[in-house]
Structures are given as C-alpha cells and as structure tokens.
Amino acid sequence: MILPTTTALSLHRAPHAAGSASALLGTTQFLMGALAPALAGLGGQSTALPMAM
C-alpha cells in the first residue's frame, strides 16, 4: 500500500516530468531488488541474520 501511494504523490509533484520521475522510481526499485539478495548473502548460512534483514 505504501509504494503505489508514494509513487502517485511523487508523480503529482512533477507533472511536467512524469516520465523521467517514473523512470527514476523504477530504476531505484530494480536497484534495491538487486542489492537485497547480495546483502542477505553476506549474513552467512548458519544464522538467522539474513532472514532478519
């Protein structure tokens, strides 16, 4: 529920550059999705730390 609302509010503030803002938000989402497994892998396999992250 938070992500669509945040996206709509962000695009509402810059209607003249909605395409660029949407592209930036999408790129940020993909980067966070790419970084999450790498950070979880740093926790090791013998602890619950990766799941907690």
Secondary structure, DSSP 8 states (H G I E B T S, - for coil): -HHHHHHHHHHHH-GGGHHHHHHHHHHHHHHHHHHHHHHHHTT-SSSSHHHH-
